[in-house]
Each structure stands twice: as C-alpha cells, then as structure tokens.
C-alpha cells in the first residue's frame, strides 16, 4: 500500500496532535498535586524570569550574531532605564517591561537611534 505525500503529512500532524495532547494533559490526570522536593519548587519560581531573560539578553547584546561594538545603541539605554525602574520598584515585572519598551520606542522612533 502506497501512501501519497499528503497522507504522510496528515499522519504526521495526527501523531503530533496525539503527542501534544498526551504531554499537556499529563499534569491534569492525577487527583492530587505532584509531590516535588522543596528545592525544585523554589527553582521553578524562577523559571518564567529565566525564560524571559533567555529570549531578551541575546537580542540586546548581539547584532547579527556579534557583540555590540558601539555603546550608542537604543537597546542598551532601554535596558538601563528598565534596570533603574526595577531597582526602584521591585517585583513590578510588567512595569519594568513597559519602561524598557517605552524607552526603546522613544529612542528609535522619536530620535531615530539605531
């Protein structure tokens, strides 16, 4: 029996759906909360910030895969403004993101910085 290319695509999509549903619903199946050690719970508290940093840091300090050669970059000043805001108002992640993004947009769109 010979399956056409389209059948293989639908078979792959179906397999991916099954795998996705099984892995996503794995934590919904137990009746009680999973028993994890305290050190793991404490570590998981930092996972969202770590994921955000993993996405933002390379975009801030790299340009075309190389470290920034010039400090006259709007991204660096936006990071500085966001860091200053965070140091004043701890635990306000949304405000920190808004200040950094607003500074970046002001410098790029308002003043034409690179």
Biopython code that builds the backbone (N, CA, C, O; Angstrom):
import numpy as np
from Bio.PDB.StructureBuilder import StructureBuilder

atoms = [
    (1, "UNK", "N", (0.847, -1.176, 0.000)),
    (1, "UNK", "CA", (0.000, 0.000, 0.000)),
    (1, "UNK", "C", (0.887, 1.231, 0.000)),
    (1, "UNK", "O", (1.774, 1.369, 0.842)),
    (2, "UNK", "N", (0.650, 2.100, -0.923)),
    (2, "UNK", "CA", (1.475, 3.290, -1.077)),
    (2, "UNK", "C", (0.675, 4.523, -0.670)),
    (2, "UNK", "O", (-0.377, 4.820, -1.237)),
    (3, "UNK", "N", (1.201, 5.231, 0.326)),
    (3, "UNK", "CA", (0.542, 6.466, 0.761)),
    (3, "UNK", "C", (1.137, 7.637, 0.009)),
    (3, "UNK", "O", (2.348, 7.697, -0.202)),
    (4, "UNK", "N", (0.302, 8.555, -0.391)),
    (4, "UNK", "CA", (0.790, 9.747, -1.057)),
    (4, "UNK", "C", (1.420, 10.710, -0.063)),
    (4, "UNK", "O", (1.342, 10.523, 1.152)),
    (5, "UNK", "N", (2.040, 11.734, -0.606)),
    (5, "UNK", "CA", (2.717, 12.734, 0.228)),
    (5, "UNK", "C", (1.739, 13.393, 1.198)),
    (5, "UNK", "O", (2.073, 13.624, 2.360)),
    (6, "UNK", "N", (0.552, 13.689, 0.726)),
    (6, "UNK", "CA", (-0.441, 14.354, 1.570)),
    (6, "UNK", "C", (-0.869, 13.465, 2.739)),
    (6, "UNK", "O", (-1.105, 13.956, 3.843)),
    (7, "UNK", "N", (-0.966, 12.175, 2.497)),
    (7, "UNK", "CA", (-1.333, 11.251, 3.572)),
    (7, "UNK", "C", (-0.255, 11.221, 4.650)),
    (7, "UNK", "O", (-0.571, 11.163, 5.839)),
    (8, "UNK", "N", (1.008, 11.260, 4.251)),
    (8, "UNK", "CA", (2.095, 11.291, 5.231)),
    (8, "UNK", "C", (2.057, 12.576, 6.064)),
    (8, "UNK", "O", (2.329, 12.555, 7.264)),
    (9, "UNK", "N", (1.723, 13.671, 5.423)),
    (9, "UNK", "CA", (1.620, 14.941, 6.148)),
    (9, "UNK", "C", (0.510, 14.852, 7.187)),
    (9, "UNK", "O", (0.709, 15.255, 8.333)),
    (10, "UNK", "N", (-0.655, 14.333, 6.810)),
    (10, "UNK", "CA", (-1.764, 14.219, 7.759)),
    (10, "UNK", "C", (-1.463, 13.216, 8.861)),
    (10, "UNK", "O", (-1.888, 13.397, 10.002)),
    (11, "UNK", "N", (-0.735, 12.164, 8.528)),
    (11, "UNK", "CA", (-0.324, 11.195, 9.539)),
    (11, "UNK", "C", (0.621, 11.844, 10.549)),
    (11, "UNK", "O", (0.506, 11.615, 11.753)),
    (12, "UNK", "N", (1.550, 12.650, 10.055)),
    (12, "UNK", "CA", (2.479, 13.351, 10.947)),
    (12, "UNK", "C", (1.739, 14.359, 11.818)),
    (12, "UNK", "O", (2.020, 14.466, 13.012)),
    (13, "UNK", "N", (0.802, 15.094, 11.238)),
    (13, "UNK", "CA", (0.023, 16.065, 12.009)),
    (13, "UNK", "C", (-0.783, 15.353, 13.087)),
    (13, "UNK", "O", (-0.835, 15.816, 14.226)),
    (14, "UNK", "N", (-1.406, 14.245, 12.745)),
    (14, "UNK", "CA", (-2.167, 13.483, 13.731)),
    (14, "UNK", "C", (-1.295, 12.963, 14.857)),
    (14, "UNK", "O", (-1.681, 13.023, 16.025)),
    (15, "UNK", "N", (-0.119, 12.452, 14.513)),
    (15, "UNK", "CA", (0.804, 11.968, 15.543)),
    (15, "UNK", "C", (1.251, 13.106, 16.452)),
    (15, "UNK", "O", (1.351, 12.925, 17.665)),
    (16, "UNK", "N", (1.519, 14.267, 15.884)),
    (16, "UNK", "CA", (1.915, 15.422, 16.693)),
    (16, "UNK", "C", (0.783, 15.870, 17.613)),
    (16, "UNK", "O", (1.031, 16.269, 18.751)),
    (17, "UNK", "N", (-0.444, 15.807, 17.134)),
    (17, "UNK", "CA", (-1.589, 16.168, 17.977)),
    (17, "UNK", "C", (-1.695, 15.215, 19.155)),
    (17, "UNK", "O", (-1.900, 15.648, 20.289)),
    (18, "UNK", "N", (-1.558, 13.925, 18.896)),
    (18, "UNK", "CA", (-1.649, 12.934, 19.975)),
    (18, "UNK", "C", (-0.547, 13.153, 21.003)),
    (18, "UNK", "O", (-0.809, 13.148, 22.205)),
    (19, "UNK", "N", (0.674, 13.342, 20.539)),
    (19, "UNK", "CA", (1.797, 13.558, 21.460)),
    (19, "UNK", "C", (1.593, 14.839, 22.261)),
    (19, "UNK", "O", (1.856, 14.867, 23.463)),
    (20, "UNK", "N", (1.129, 15.892, 21.608)),
    (20, "UNK", "CA", (0.910, 17.163, 22.303)),
    (20, "UNK", "C", (-0.174, 17.032, 23.363)),
    (20, "UNK", "O", (0.002, 17.502, 24.487)),
    (21, "UNK", "N", (-1.283, 16.406, 23.024)),
    (21, "UNK", "CA", (-2.376, 16.250, 23.992)),
    (21, "UNK", "C", (-1.928, 15.399, 25.169)),
    (21, "UNK", "O", (-2.229, 15.727, 26.317)),
    (22, "UNK", "N", (-1.219, 14.318, 24.902)),
    (22, "UNK", "CA", (-0.758, 13.456, 25.996)),
    (22, "UNK", "C", (0.210, 14.177, 26.924)),
    (22, "UNK", "O", (0.090, 14.080, 28.145)),
    (23, "UNK", "N", (1.168, 14.897, 26.353)),
    (23, "UNK", "CA", (2.152, 15.566, 27.216)),
    (23, "UNK", "C", (1.549, 16.750, 27.951)),
    (23, "UNK", "O", (1.946, 17.028, 29.083)),
    (24, "UNK", "N", (0.607, 17.452, 27.350)),
    (24, "UNK", "CA", (-0.017, 18.603, 28.017)),
    (24, "UNK", "C", (-1.003, 18.170, 29.091)),
    (24, "UNK", "O", (-1.157, 18.860, 30.099)),
    (25, "UNK", "N", (-1.669, 17.046, 28.893)),
    (25, "UNK", "CA", (-2.669, 16.617, 29.866)),
    (25, "UNK", "C", (-2.078, 15.734, 30.959)),
    (25, "UNK", "O", (-2.798, 15.328, 31.871)),
    (26, "UNK", "N", (-0.806, 15.434, 30.888)),
    (26, "UNK", "CA", (-0.167, 14.569, 31.876)),
    (26, "UNK", "C", (-0.346, 15.109, 33.290)),
    (26, "UNK", "O", (-0.568, 14.336, 34.222)),
    (27, "UNK", "N", (-0.253, 16.424, 33.462)),
    (27, "UNK", "CA", (-0.365, 17.021, 34.791)),
    (27, "UNK", "C", (-1.821, 17.201, 35.226)),
    (27, "UNK", "O", (-2.081, 17.484, 36.395)),
    (28, "UNK", "N", (-2.760, 17.044, 34.316)),
    (28, "UNK", "CA", (-4.172, 17.175, 34.672)),
    (28, "UNK", "C", (-4.781, 15.859, 35.135)),
    (28, "UNK", "O", (-5.859, 15.856, 35.729)),
    (29, "UNK", "N", (-4.118, 14.754, 34.876)),
    (29, "UNK", "CA", (-4.669, 13.440, 35.203)),
    (29, "UNK", "C", (-4.663, 13.107, 36.690)),
    (29, "UNK", "O", (-5.661, 12.568, 37.169)),
    (30, "UNK", "N", (-3.610, 13.391, 37.455)),
    (30, "UNK", "CA", (-3.620, 12.998, 38.875)),
    (30, "UNK", "C", (-4.671, 13.777, 39.669)),
    (30, "UNK", "O", (-5.009, 14.915, 39.342)),
    (31, "UNK", "N", (-5.179, 13.124, 40.730)),
    (31, "UNK", "CA", (-6.170, 13.766, 41.594)),
    (31, "UNK", "C", (-5.532, 14.745, 42.568)),
    (31, "UNK", "O", (-6.186, 15.679, 43.033)),
    (32, "UNK", "N", (-4.264, 14.537, 42.875)),
    (32, "UNK", "CA", (-3.600, 15.408, 43.844)),
    (32, "UNK", "C", (-2.394, 16.088, 43.193)),
    (32, "UNK", "O", (-1.929, 15.688, 42.126)),
    (33, "UNK", "N", (-1.915, 17.110, 43.858)),
    (33, "UNK", "CA", (-0.749, 17.846, 43.377)),
    (33, "UNK", "C", (0.479, 16.936, 43.420)),
    (33, "UNK", "O", (0.646, 16.180, 44.377)),
    (34, "UNK", "N", (1.339, 16.996, 42.402)),
    (34, "UNK", "CA", (2.518, 16.122, 42.427)),
    (34, "UNK", "C", (3.442, 16.484, 43.586)),
    (34, "UNK", "O", (3.599, 17.655, 43.932)),
    (35, "UNK", "N", (4.032, 15.484, 44.164)),
    (35, "UNK", "CA", (4.959, 15.685, 45.283)),
    (35, "UNK", "C", (6.347, 15.970, 44.727)),
    (35, "UNK", "O", (7.027, 15.069, 44.237)),
    (36, "UNK", "N", (6.754, 17.212, 44.805)),
    (36, "UNK", "CA", (8.079, 17.620, 44.345)),
    (36, "UNK", "C", (8.881, 18.102, 45.537)),
    (36, "UNK", "O", (8.321, 18.662, 46.480)),
    (37, "UNK", "N", (10.191, 17.887, 45.503)),
    (37, "UNK", "CA", (11.015, 18.375, 46.617)),
    (37, "UNK", "C", (10.976, 19.904, 46.705)),
    (37, "UNK", "O", (10.727, 20.592, 45.715)),
    (38, "UNK", "N", (11.226, 20.411, 47.900)),
    (38, "UNK", "CA", (11.186, 21.856, 48.126)),
    (38, "UNK", "C", (12.153, 22.624, 47.254)),
    (38, "UNK", "O", (11.830, 23.714, 46.782)),
    (39, "UNK", "N", (13.345, 22.072, 47.032)),
    (39, "UNK", "CA", (14.341, 22.773, 46.215)),
    (39, "UNK", "C", (13.850, 22.927, 44.779)),
    (39, "UNK", "O", (14.170, 23.917, 44.121)),
    (40, "UNK", "N", (13.067, 21.950, 44.280)),
    (40, "UNK", "CA", (12.542, 22.047, 42.921)),
    (40, "UNK", "C", (11.444, 23.104, 42.835)),
    (40, "UNK", "O", (11.390, 23.861, 41.865)),
    (41, "UNK", "N", (10.560, 23.164, 43.848)),
    (41, "UNK", "CA", (9.528, 24.209, 43.877)),
    (41, "UNK", "C", (10.160, 25.591, 43.901)),
    (41, "UNK", "O", (9.714, 26.492, 43.191)),
    (42, "UNK", "N", (11.209, 25.766, 44.722)),
    (42, "UNK", "CA", (11.888, 27.069, 44.783)),
    (42, "UNK", "C", (12.533, 27.403, 43.444)),
    (42, "UNK", "O", (12.502, 28.554, 43.010)),
    (43, "UNK", "N", (13.109, 26.419, 42.797)),
    (43, "UNK", "CA", (13.730, 26.643, 41.494)),
    (43, "UNK", "C", (12.719, 26.980, 40.414)),
    (43, "UNK", "O", (12.993, 27.808, 39.544)),
    (44, "UNK", "N", (11.551, 26.346, 40.459)),
    (44, "UNK", "CA", (10.522, 26.603, 39.455)),
    (44, "UNK", "C", (9.932, 28.004, 39.565)),
    (44, "UNK", "O", (9.360, 28.509, 38.599)),
    (45, "UNK", "N", (10.061, 28.635, 40.720)),
    (45, "UNK", "CA", (9.588, 30.020, 40.860)),
    (45, "UNK", "C", (10.334, 30.954, 39.918)),
    (45, "UNK", "O", (9.790, 31.974, 39.495)),
    (46, "UNK", "N", (11.575, 30.614, 39.586)),
    (46, "UNK", "CA", (12.406, 31.483, 38.756)),
    (46, "UNK", "C", (12.345, 31.130, 37.271)),
    (46, "UNK", "O", (12.973, 31.807, 36.458)),
    (47, "UNK", "N", (11.616, 30.105, 36.908)),
    (47, "UNK", "CA", (11.567, 29.655, 35.515)),
    (47, "UNK", "C", (11.023, 30.718, 34.552)),
    (47, "UNK", "O", (11.613, 30.893, 33.486)),
    (48, "UNK", "N", (9.933, 31.439, 34.861)),
    (48, "UNK", "CA", (9.450, 32.442, 33.906)),
    (48, "UNK", "C", (10.453, 33.565, 33.654)),
    (48, "UNK", "O", (10.621, 33.999, 32.514)),
    (49, "UNK", "N", (11.114, 34.035, 34.699)),
    (49, "UNK", "CA", (12.104, 35.103, 34.526)),
    (49, "UNK", "C", (13.293, 34.586, 33.731)),
    (49, "UNK", "O", (13.828, 35.301, 32.884)),
    (50, "UNK", "N", (13.714, 33.353, 33.993)),
    (50, "UNK", "CA", (14.840, 32.772, 33.261)),
    (50, "UNK", "C", (14.504, 32.626, 31.779)),
    (50, "UNK", "O", (15.350, 32.889, 30.924)),
    (51, "UNK", "N", (13.284, 32.213, 31.471)),
    (51, "UNK", "CA", (12.876, 32.081, 30.074)),
    (51, "UNK", "C", (12.840, 33.443, 29.387)),
    (51, "UNK", "O", (13.265, 33.569, 28.238)),
    (52, "UNK", "N", (12.340, 34.451, 30.076)),
    (52, "UNK", "CA", (12.304, 35.798, 29.514)),
    (52, "UNK", "C", (13.710, 36.324, 29.258)),
    (52, "UNK", "O", (13.975, 36.904, 28.205)),
    (53, "UNK", "N", (14.603, 36.125, 30.209)),
    (53, "UNK", "CA", (15.990, 36.561, 30.026)),
    (53, "UNK", "C", (16.667, 35.827, 28.878)),
    (53, "UNK", "O", (17.444, 36.425, 28.135)),
    (54, "UNK", "N", (16.383, 34.549, 28.726)),
    (54, "UNK", "CA", (16.988, 33.772, 27.647)),
    (54, "UNK", "C", (16.578, 34.299, 26.277)),
    (54, "UNK", "O", (17.322, 34.146, 25.308)),
    (55, "UNK", "N", (15.407, 34.916, 26.187)),
    (55, "UNK", "CA", (14.973, 35.481, 24.915)),
    (55, "UNK", "C", (15.478, 36.905, 24.721)),
    (55, "UNK", "O", (15.803, 37.294, 23.599)),
    (56, "UNK", "N", (15.549, 37.685, 25.792)),
    (56, "UNK", "CA", (15.845, 39.108, 25.670)),
    (56, "UNK", "C", (17.343, 39.394, 25.592)),
    (56, "UNK", "O", (17.767, 40.212, 24.775)),
    (57, "UNK", "N", (18.146, 38.744, 26.419)),
    (57, "UNK", "CA", (19.576, 39.075, 26.517)),
    (57, "UNK", "C", (20.304, 38.954, 25.180)),
    (57, "UNK", "O", (21.036, 39.878, 24.824)),
    (58, "UNK", "N", (20.147, 37.866, 24.415)),
    (58, "UNK", "CA", (20.852, 37.822, 23.129)),
    (58, "UNK", "C", (20.417, 38.931, 22.177)),
    (58, "UNK", "O", (21.237, 39.455, 21.423)),
    (59, "UNK", "N", (19.141, 39.293, 22.202)),
    (59, "UNK", "CA", (18.666, 40.347, 21.313)),
    (59, "UNK", "C", (19.209, 41.713, 21.713)),
    (59, "UNK", "O", (19.358, 42.593, 20.865)),
    (60, "UNK", "N", (19.503, 41.896, 22.988)),
    (60, "UNK", "CA", (20.004, 43.187, 23.459)),
    (60, "UNK", "C", (21.490, 43.353, 23.159)),
    (60, "UNK", "O", (21.914, 44.408, 22.689)),
    (61, "UNK", "N", (22.271, 42.331, 23.425)),
    (61, "UNK", "CA", (23.722, 42.475, 23.366)),
    (61, "UNK", "C", (24.356, 41.969, 22.078)),
    (61, "UNK", "O", (25.566, 42.113, 21.901)),
    (62, "UNK", "N", (23.578, 41.382, 21.174)),
    (62, "UNK", "CA", (24.115, 40.886, 19.914)),
    (62, "UNK", "C", (23.458, 41.603, 18.748)),
    (62, "UNK", "O", (22.273, 41.935, 18.784)),
    (63, "UNK", "N", (24.253, 41.835, 17.717)),
    (63, "UNK", "CA", (23.741, 42.390, 16.476)),
    (63, "UNK", "C", (24.328, 41.560, 15.340)),
    (63, "UNK", "O", (25.545, 41.531, 15.158)),
    (64, "UNK", "N", (23.480, 40.892, 14.584)),
    (64, "UNK", "CA", (23.920, 39.981, 13.520)),
    (64, "UNK", "C", (24.871, 38.918, 14.043)),
    (64, "UNK", "O", (25.828, 38.552, 13.361)),
    (65, "UNK", "N", (24.619, 38.421, 15.242)),
    (65, "UNK", "CA", (25.422, 37.354, 15.816)),
    (65, "UNK", "C", (26.728, 37.792, 16.443)),
    (65, "UNK", "O", (27.516, 36.949, 16.870)),
    (66, "UNK", "N", (26.975, 39.080, 16.508)),
    (66, "UNK", "CA", (28.210, 39.593, 17.101)),
    (66, "UNK", "C", (27.870, 40.555, 18.225)),
    (66, "UNK", "O", (26.814, 41.188, 18.226)),
    (67, "UNK", "N", (28.793, 40.655, 19.192)),
    (67, "UNK", "CA", (28.593, 41.597, 20.292)),
    (67, "UNK", "C", (28.551, 43.021, 19.763)),
    (67, "UNK", "O", (29.208, 43.345, 18.775)),
    (68, "UNK", "N", (27.782, 43.859, 20.419)),
    (68, "UNK", "CA", (27.696, 45.260, 20.008)),
    (68, "UNK", "C", (29.063, 45.919, 20.111)),
    (68, "UNK", "O", (29.745, 45.790, 21.128)),
    (69, "UNK", "N", (29.456, 46.613, 19.075)),
    (69, "UNK", "CA", (30.756, 47.275, 19.069)),
    (69, "UNK", "C", (30.645, 48.713, 19.560)),
    (69, "UNK", "O", (31.646, 49.311, 19.956)),
    (70, "UNK", "N", (29.450, 49.269, 19.539)),
    (70, "UNK", "CA", (29.258, 50.674, 19.898)),
    (70, "UNK", "C", (28.226, 50.766, 21.019)),
    (70, "UNK", "O", (27.225, 50.050, 21.003)),
    (71, "UNK", "N", (28.464, 51.633, 21.980)),
    (71, "UNK", "CA", (27.525, 51.777, 23.090)),
    (71, "UNK", "C", (26.385, 52.727, 22.739)),
    (71, "UNK", "O", (25.469, 52.900, 23.544)),
    (72, "UNK", "N", (26.414, 53.345, 21.567)),
    (72, "UNK", "CA", (25.331, 54.233, 21.131)),
    (72, "UNK", "C", (24.217, 53.413, 20.486)),
    (72, "UNK", "O", (23.908, 53.585, 19.306)),
    (73, "UNK", "N", (23.637, 52.548, 21.252)),
    (73, "UNK", "CA", (22.558, 51.697, 20.764)),
    (73, "UNK", "C", (21.364, 51.875, 21.699)),
    (73, "UNK", "O", (21.513, 51.839, 22.921)),
    (74, "UNK", "N", (20.195, 52.065, 21.123)),
    (74, "UNK", "CA", (18.991, 52.320, 21.919)),
    (74, "UNK", "C", (18.672, 51.161, 22.856)),
    (74, "UNK", "O", (18.091, 51.366, 23.922)),
    (75, "UNK", "N", (19.048, 49.948, 22.467)),
    (75, "UNK", "CA", (18.748, 48.783, 23.306)),
    (75, "UNK", "C", (19.450, 48.876, 24.653)),
    (75, "UNK", "O", (18.872, 48.527, 25.683)),
    (76, "UNK", "N", (20.689, 49.343, 24.647)),
    (76, "UNK", "CA", (21.442, 49.445, 25.899)),
    (76, "UNK", "C", (20.820, 50.477, 26.837)),
    (76, "UNK", "O", (20.745, 50.251, 28.044)),
    (77, "UNK", "N", (20.381, 51.593, 26.295)),
    (77, "UNK", "CA", (19.746, 52.615, 27.124)),
    (77, "UNK", "C", (18.375, 52.150, 27.627)),
    (77, "UNK", "O", (17.968, 52.500, 28.735)),
    (78, "UNK", "N", (17.667, 51.367, 26.816)),
    (78, "UNK", "CA", (16.387, 50.816, 27.261)),
    (78, "UNK", "C", (16.595, 49.833, 28.409)),
    (78, "UNK", "O", (15.814, 49.811, 29.360)),
    (79, "UNK", "N", (17.644, 49.022, 28.320)),
    (79, "UNK", "CA", (17.956, 48.099, 29.416)),
    (79, "UNK", "C", (18.328, 48.886, 30.666)),
    (79, "UNK", "O", (17.922, 48.523, 31.770)),
    (80, "UNK", "N", (19.096, 49.957, 30.502)),
    (80, "UNK", "CA", (19.467, 50.790, 31.646)),
    (80, "UNK", "C", (18.252, 51.410, 32.317)),
    (80, "UNK", "O", (18.162, 51.435, 33.545)),
    (81, "UNK", "N", (17.316, 51.911, 31.514)),
    (81, "UNK", "CA", (16.099, 52.506, 32.075)),
    (81, "UNK", "C", (15.254, 51.447, 32.783)),
    (81, "UNK", "O", (14.721, 51.699, 33.864)),
    (82, "UNK", "N", (15.132, 50.272, 32.181)),
    (82, "UNK", "CA", (14.356, 49.198, 32.804)),
    (82, "UNK", "C", (15.012, 48.733, 34.097)),
    (82, "UNK", "O", (14.322, 48.466, 35.081)),
    (83, "UNK", "N", (16.328, 48.635, 34.102)),
    (83, "UNK", "CA", (17.040, 48.220, 35.311)),
    (83, "UNK", "C", (16.875, 49.254, 36.421)),
    (83, "UNK", "O", (16.665, 48.894, 37.579)),
    (84, "UNK", "N", (16.970, 50.533, 36.073)),
    (84, "UNK", "CA", (16.778, 51.586, 37.072)),
    (84, "UNK", "C", (15.366, 51.531, 37.654)),
    (84, "UNK", "O", (15.184, 51.680, 38.862)),
    (85, "UNK", "N", (14.373, 51.318, 36.798)),
    (85, "UNK", "CA", (12.996, 51.202, 37.276)),
    (85, "UNK", "C", (12.848, 50.002, 38.201)),
    (85, "UNK", "O", (12.194, 50.091, 39.240)),
    (86, "UNK", "N", (13.453, 48.887, 37.825)),
    (86, "UNK", "CA", (13.344, 47.682, 38.649)),
    (86, "UNK", "C", (13.997, 47.885, 40.009)),
    (86, "UNK", "O", (13.474, 47.413, 41.018)),
    (87, "UNK", "N", (15.123, 48.573, 40.052)),
    (87, "UNK", "CA", (15.801, 48.795, 41.324)),
    (87, "UNK", "C", (14.978, 49.683, 42.256)),
    (87, "UNK", "O", (15.075, 49.560, 43.477)),
    (88, "UNK", "N", (14.168, 50.576, 41.686)),
    (88, "UNK", "CA", (13.317, 51.442, 42.495)),
    (88, "UNK", "C", (12.035, 50.716, 42.905)),
    (88, "UNK", "O", (11.614, 50.806, 44.058)),
    (89, "UNK", "N", (11.424, 50.008, 41.978)),
    (89, "UNK", "CA", (10.140, 49.339, 42.233)),
    (89, "UNK", "C", (10.297, 47.838, 42.048)),
    (89, "UNK", "O", (9.974, 47.302, 40.988)),
    (90, "UNK", "N", (10.779, 47.175, 43.049)),
    (90, "UNK", "CA", (10.997, 45.717, 42.993)),
    (90, "UNK", "C", (9.688, 44.970, 42.735)),
    (90, "UNK", "O", (8.608, 45.438, 43.094)),
    (91, "UNK", "N", (9.808, 43.824, 42.119)),
    (91, "UNK", "CA", (8.686, 42.912, 41.858)),
    (91, "UNK", "C", (7.610, 43.491, 40.949)),
    (91, "UNK", "O", (6.475, 43.013, 40.968)),
    (92, "UNK", "N", (7.931, 44.492, 40.167)),
    (92, "UNK", "CA", (6.985, 45.031, 39.195)),
    (92, "UNK", "C", (7.503, 44.685, 37.797)),
    (92, "UNK", "O", (8.046, 45.536, 37.093)),
    (93, "UNK", "N", (7.326, 43.429, 37.415)),
    (93, "UNK", "CA", (7.864, 42.950, 36.145)),
    (93, "UNK", "C", (7.182, 43.648, 34.972)),
    (93, "UNK", "O", (7.847, 44.028, 34.008)),
    (94, "UNK", "N", (5.869, 43.820, 35.043)),
    (94, "UNK", "CA", (5.145, 44.467, 33.947)),
    (94, "UNK", "C", (5.617, 45.910, 33.764)),
    (94, "UNK", "O", (5.811, 46.361, 32.635)),
    (95, "UNK", "N", (5.799, 46.626, 34.857)),
    (95, "UNK", "CA", (6.297, 47.996, 34.764)),
    (95, "UNK", "C", (7.698, 48.056, 34.190)),
    (95, "UNK", "O", (8.014, 48.953, 33.408)),
    (96, "UNK", "N", (8.539, 47.109, 34.571)),
    (96, "UNK", "CA", (9.899, 47.060, 34.048)),
    (96, "UNK", "C", (9.885, 46.848, 32.541)),
    (96, "UNK", "O", (10.631, 47.501, 31.811)),
    (97, "UNK", "N", (9.039, 45.937, 32.076)),
    (97, "UNK", "CA", (8.938, 45.681, 30.638)),
    (97, "UNK", "C", (8.409, 46.911, 29.916)),
    (97, "UNK", "O", (8.906, 47.263, 28.846)),
    (98, "UNK", "N", (7.408, 47.566, 30.488)),
    (98, "UNK", "CA", (6.840, 48.761, 29.852)),
    (98, "UNK", "C", (7.845, 49.902, 29.782)),
    (98, "UNK", "O", (7.927, 50.589, 28.764)),
    (99, "UNK", "N", (8.613, 50.114, 30.850)),
    (99, "UNK", "CA", (9.614, 51.186, 30.844)),
    (99, "UNK", "C", (10.693, 50.894, 29.806)),
    (99, "UNK", "O", (11.086, 51.783, 29.051)),
    (100, "UNK", "N", (11.174, 49.654, 29.764)),
    (100, "UNK", "CA", (12.199, 49.292, 28.786)),
    (100, "UNK", "C", (11.702, 49.424, 27.362)),
    (100, "UNK", "O", (12.395, 49.972, 26.505)),
    (101, "UNK", "N", (10.502, 48.926, 27.106)),
    (101, "UNK", "CA", (9.936, 49.007, 25.765)),
    (101, "UNK", "C", (9.641, 50.448, 25.378)),
    (101, "UNK", "O", (9.906, 50.859, 24.248)),
    (102, "UNK", "N", (9.094, 51.212, 26.310)),
    (102, "UNK", "CA", (8.813, 52.620, 26.025)),
    (102, "UNK", "C", (10.070, 53.413, 25.726)),
    (102, "UNK", "O", (10.081, 54.239, 24.814)),
    (103, "UNK", "N", (11.133, 53.171, 26.488)),
    (103, "UNK", "CA", (12.401, 53.859, 26.236)),
    (103, "UNK", "C", (12.950, 53.479, 24.871)),
    (103, "UNK", "O", (13.424, 54.338, 24.127)),
    (104, "UNK", "N", (12.889, 52.199, 24.542)),
    (104, "UNK", "CA", (13.380, 51.742, 23.245)),
    (104, "UNK", "C", (12.598, 52.385, 22.107)),
    (104, "UNK", "O", (13.189, 52.844, 21.130)),
    (105, "UNK", "N", (11.274, 52.422, 22.227)),
    (105, "UNK", "CA", (10.453, 53.012, 21.166)),
    (105, "UNK", "C", (10.693, 54.517, 21.048)),
    (105, "UNK", "O", (10.745, 55.057, 19.943)),
    (106, "UNK", "N", (10.837, 55.190, 22.190)),
    (106, "UNK", "CA", (11.096, 56.627, 22.158)),
    (106, "UNK", "C", (12.415, 56.933, 21.459)),
    (106, "UNK", "O", (12.485, 57.831, 20.620)),
    (107, "UNK", "N", (13.457, 56.188, 21.805)),
    (107, "UNK", "CA", (14.762, 56.446, 21.206)),
    (107, "UNK", "C", (14.797, 56.075, 19.727)),
    (107, "UNK", "O", (15.408, 56.781, 18.926)),
    (108, "UNK", "N", (14.152, 54.983, 19.363)),
    (108, "UNK", "CA", (14.191, 54.551, 17.958)),
    (108, "UNK", "C", (13.245, 55.361, 17.078)),
    (108, "UNK", "O", (13.643, 55.860, 16.025)),
    (109, "UNK", "N", (12.012, 55.490, 17.505)),
    (109, "UNK", "CA", (11.031, 56.174, 16.662)),
    (109, "UNK", "C", (11.070, 57.686, 16.842)),
    (109, "UNK", "O", (10.882, 58.433, 15.882)),
    (110, "UNK", "N", (11.313, 58.135, 18.064)),
    (110, "UNK", "CA", (11.315, 59.569, 18.324)),
    (110, "UNK", "C", (12.599, 60.267, 17.918)),
    (110, "UNK", "O", (12.571, 61.374, 17.381)),
    (111, "UNK", "N", (13.736, 59.610, 18.179)),
    (111, "UNK", "CA", (15.021, 60.250, 17.913)),
    (111, "UNK", "C", (15.816, 59.584, 16.795)),
    (111, "UNK", "O", (16.886, 60.072, 16.434)),
    (112, "UNK", "N", (15.324, 58.495, 16.246)),
    (112, "UNK", "CA", (15.981, 57.842, 15.122)),
    (112, "UNK", "C", (17.258, 57.095, 15.466)),
    (112, "UNK", "O", (18.119, 56.906, 14.607)),
    (113, "UNK", "N", (17.387, 56.666, 16.723)),
    (113, "UNK", "CA", (18.577, 55.906, 17.119)),
    (113, "UNK", "C", (18.535, 54.523, 16.480)),
    (113, "UNK", "O", (17.464, 54.000, 16.171)),
    (114, "UNK", "N", (19.714, 53.939, 16.287)),
    (114, "UNK", "CA", (19.739, 52.568, 15.744)),
    (114, "UNK", "C", (19.326, 51.562, 16.800)),
    (114, "UNK", "O", (19.287, 50.362, 16.528)),
]
sb = StructureBuilder()
sb.init_structure("model")
sb.init_model(0)
sb.init_chain("A")
sb.init_seg("    ")
for serial, (resi, resn, name, xyz) in enumerate(atoms, 1):
    if name == "N":
        sb.init_residue(resn, " ", resi, " ")
    sb.init_atom(name, np.array(xyz, "f"), 0.0, 1.0, " ", f" {name:<3s}", serial, name[0])
structure = sb.get_structure()
